[in-house]
Amino acid sequence: MAYLPDKESKAKYVQETFNSIAKDYDLINKLITFGLDKSWRRLVVKRSELKEGGIGLDVCCGTGMLTMEQARAAGSAGRITGLDFSENMIDVAWQNIRDFEFKESIQFIQGDAMDLPFENNVFDCATVGWGLRNVPDIFKAVQEMVRVVKPGGKVISLDMAQPMTPVFKEIYWLCFNRVIPAMGKLFSGNKKAYDYFHDSAKAFVHQKELAGIFAKAGLIETRYLNLCGGVVAIVEGRKPLVG
Ligand SMILES: C[S@@+](CC[C@H](N)C(=O)[O-])C[C@H]1O[C@@H](n2cnc3c(N)ncnc32)[C@H](O)[C@@H]1O
């Protein structure tokens, strides 16, 4: 059983953990998701309704993969910001966009998802990929995303979820319990970090409950969309035009 930090020590623990695995993150993410991560990120951006020339925010951007998908959708006239509190993940993100077509429209900044350094109502959309289960207070982080998105804009999370189908559910958890820690140990030599990813995914709120948190934070049209039988889910909502 790995260490699941309490609310008070979580931010520091998570920051250190991601700093320690930054250079291996992209490879392991690809292996763990069987290469499906790219199509899931694309779907998130499609659902974000980000348009050519749009202004997007990617919270907990890590190595910038979802940020880059936003930039692709917004094109060269777009302005996309990736925010993360791990300096090593951000370093990798800058390296990842070195030869990227739309690198001029991207900026990465170091900051806290719980206290976004932006004015109200500035972004056309805000996405967060595999980020919410890592923050000490999910509601506060969602509230922050809602605050900085323009009225009518969308807030979207992509994260691990809870499959519900009997038998598939049991088989999935059996594999998940073995695969994630084993891969982490094999490829990064950092078993503790991947034990944390495993345990934090298991402890994460159900996608239906997360949609409820989105609604409580003031979003409308909240819903969740299961991917791969609910192994992963997109949870989304729209900031109302008034109120
Ligand atoms: C699993 S990675 C996801 C990276 C990326 N979104 C992706 O699609 O692959 C989670 C990221 O969330 C960041 N993070 C966790 N808590 C944070 C917080 N409170 N503020 C900012 N970033 C945070 C971590 O540093 C890490 O880079």
PDBQT file of the ligand as one rigid body, heavy atoms in Angstrom, charges set to zero:
ROOT
HETATM    1  C1  LIG A 301      -0.922  13.332 -14.289  1.00  0.00    +0.000 C 
HETATM    2  S1  LIG A 301      -0.208  14.876 -14.704  1.00  0.00    +0.000 S 
HETATM    3  C2  LIG A 301      -1.192  15.344 -16.071  1.00  0.00    +0.000 C 
HETATM    4  C3  LIG A 301      -0.450  16.129 -17.107  1.00  0.00    +0.000 C 
HETATM    5  C4  LIG A 301      -1.228  16.522 -18.345  1.00  0.00    +0.000 C 
HETATM    6  N1  LIG A 301      -2.418  17.262 -18.048  1.00  0.00    +0.000 N 
HETATM    7  C5  LIG A 301      -1.556  15.388 -19.277  1.00  0.00    +0.000 C 
HETATM    8  O1  LIG A 301      -2.587  15.470 -19.930  1.00  0.00    +0.000 OA
HETATM    9  O2  LIG A 301      -0.776  14.447 -19.394  1.00  0.00    +0.000 OA
HETATM   10  C6  LIG A 301      -0.836  15.890 -13.400  1.00  0.00    +0.000 C 
HETATM   11  C7  LIG A 301      -0.177  17.270 -13.354  1.00  0.00    +0.000 C 
HETATM   12  O3  LIG A 301      -0.890  18.075 -12.408  1.00  0.00    +0.000 OA
HETATM   13  C8  LIG A 301       0.034  18.943 -11.784  1.00  0.00    +0.000 C 
HETATM   14  N2  LIG A 301      -0.573  19.451 -10.557  1.00  0.00    +0.000 N 
HETATM   15  C9  LIG A 301      -1.052  18.714  -9.521  1.00  0.00    +0.000 A 
HETATM   16  N3  LIG A 301      -1.552  19.525  -8.574  1.00  0.00    +0.000 NA
HETATM   17  C10 LIG A 301      -1.407  20.804  -9.035  1.00  0.00    +0.000 A 
HETATM   18  C11 LIG A 301      -1.755  22.075  -8.516  1.00  0.00    +0.000 A 
HETATM   19  N4  LIG A 301      -2.340  22.216  -7.313  1.00  0.00    +0.000 N 
HETATM   20  N5  LIG A 301      -1.468  23.176  -9.252  1.00  0.00    +0.000 NA
HETATM   21  C12 LIG A 301      -0.868  23.063 -10.455  1.00  0.00    +0.000 A 
HETATM   22  N6  LIG A 301      -0.505  21.868 -11.004  1.00  0.00    +0.000 NA
HETATM   23  C13 LIG A 301      -0.777  20.750 -10.299  1.00  0.00    +0.000 A 
HETATM   24  C14 LIG A 301       1.256  18.066 -11.578  1.00  0.00    +0.000 C 
HETATM   25  O4  LIG A 301       2.432  18.816 -11.361  1.00  0.00    +0.000 OA
HETATM   26  C15 LIG A 301       1.282  17.267 -12.892  1.00  0.00    +0.000 C 
HETATM   27  O5  LIG A 301       2.095  17.869 -13.851  1.00  0.00    +0.000 OA
ENDROOT
TORSDOF 0
